[in-house]
Amino acid sequence: MKGMKFYVCGLCAALLLTSCNMSNAAKGALIGAGGGAGLGAAVGALIGNGKGAAIGAAIGTAVGAGAGTLIGRKMDKAKAAAAAVENAQVASITDANGLQAVKVTFDSGILFATGKSNLSATAQSNLSDFARNVLIAYPDMDVAIQGYTDNQGWRNSTAAQSQQKNLQLSQDRAAAVSSYLRSCGVSASQIKSCEGFGEANPVASNSTAAGQAENRRVEIYLYASQAMIEAAEAGTLQ
């Protein structure tokens, strides 16, 4: 067990040192070679900002280097397509299986009016492009949608009431994004989860207006489905 821990730490360190200059395909081969859901969760927790292990259902078996390369290559294509969508911020992360995934973030200031969960016209245009050019174009990728807020209080509400209202707002916003994507033709079965986390998991300090703006966001994760993993293992993933 101790040897395995050292191996995991060594692989994590290698990934962290090289990830900035590696494509998803190359990282997929490296992770796949070390493969297995447990290792993937450990690597994902580091690269995915502590959230990698939560994305994707662990398959519980090792994924070979060749399969990891094919999946990484597919993720590179999806990442490029997502980056072409206006107002989408895109990053590579690692899912619960140690496989490459893509995180797409939309600033809630672009998507929604303050305190509201109704999508703006700009948001609808951006999400329509995202649905058509990414999700529908890559139907073998599973999707997770997560909504977040800053920690600012609501007028005439206690701190506890404000936290609950922020949690509900984040849930409503995630649901609004999910619903609109489905109205654009995305299969409901492709969206595996849709959750709101309120003030949890801030990506910036809430002590400044700029930080608060970063924390008000909706994140969409694209990760390998069971079908994609099986196709990659069979060498048939295109």
C-alpha positions, 0 to 999 in steps of 0.5 A, spaced: 500 500 500 505 504 501 508 503 495 502 504 491 501 511 495 508 513 492 506 511 485 500 515 485 504 521 488 509 520 483 504 520 477 500 526 480 507 530 480 509 528 473 502 530 471 502 537 474 509 538 472 507 537 465 500 538 464 501 545 462 504 543 455 501 536 454 495 535 450 489 531 452 491 525 448 498 525 451 495 526 458 490 521 457 495 516 455 499 517 461 493 517 466 491 511 462 497 507 463 497 508 470 489 507 470 484 505 475 478 509 478 482 510 485 488 513 481 483 517 477 480 520 483 487 522 486 489 525 480 483 528 479 482 531 486 489 535 484 488 537 477 480 538 477 481 543 483 479 538 488 472 537 484 475 532 479 473 526 483 466 528 483 465 528 475 463 521 472 461 515 475 467 510 476 468 504 472 472 501 477 477 498 472 483 500 469 483 504 462 489 502 458 494 507 455 491 506 448 484 508 450 486 514 454 490 516 448 483 516 444 479 519 449 484 525 450 484 526 443 476 526 443 476 531 448 481 535 445 476 536 439 470 537 444 475 543 448 476 546 441 469 546 439 467 549 446 472 554 446 469 557 440 463 558 443 462 566 445 463 567 453 465 560 454 471 559 458 474 552 457 479 548 461 481 541 461 480 537 468 481 529 470 474 525 471 473 520 477 476 515 472 483 518 471 481 520 464 481 527 461 474 531 461 473 538 459 470 544 464 466 549 461 464 555 465 459 561 463 459 567 468 452 568 471 453 575 469 452 573 462 447 568 463 442 571 468 440 578 471 442 579 478 438 574 483 434 571 477 434 565 474 431 567 467 436 566 461 438 572 458 438 573 450 445 573 450 445 566 454 440 563 449 444 565 443 451 562 447 448 556 449 444 554 443 451 554 439 454 550 445 448 545 444 449 545 437 457 545 436 459 541 442 453 537 446 450 534 439 456 534 436 459 529 441 453 525 444 458 520 447 460 525 452 456 525 458 454 532 461 454 535 469 451 542 470 453 545 476 451 552 479 454 557 484 453 563 487 457 568 491 456 569 498 453 576 498 446 576 503 439 578 501 435 584 503 431 583 509 434 576 510 438 573 516 445 569 514 442 563 514 436 565 510 441 568 505 445 562 504 439 558 503 436 563 498 443 562 494 443 555 494 436 555 491 438 560 486 444 556 484 439 550 483 434 554 479 440 557 474 443 550 473 436 547 472 435 553 467 441 551 463 439 544 463 432 545 460 434 550 455 440 545 452 434 540 452 430 545 448 436 546 443 436 538 442 440 535 447 438 529 449 436 528 456 439 522 457 446 525 456 445 530 462 447 526 467 447 531 473 444 538 474 446 541 481 446 547 485 451 548 490 450 555 492 456 559 496 460 552 496 467 551 492 468 559 490 474 560 485 476 567 487 475 571 494 468 574 496 472 580 499 472 583 492 467 585 487 471 582 482 472 575 486 464 575 487 463 576 479 467 570 478 464 566 483 457 567 480 457 562 475 455 555 471 460 550 470 458 544 465 463 538 465 464 534 459 466 527 460 467 520 457 461 516 457 461 508 459 460 507 451 466 512 449 470 508 454 468 501 451 469 504 444 476 506 446 478 500 449 476 496 443 480 501 439 474 504 435 473 511 438 473 516 432 
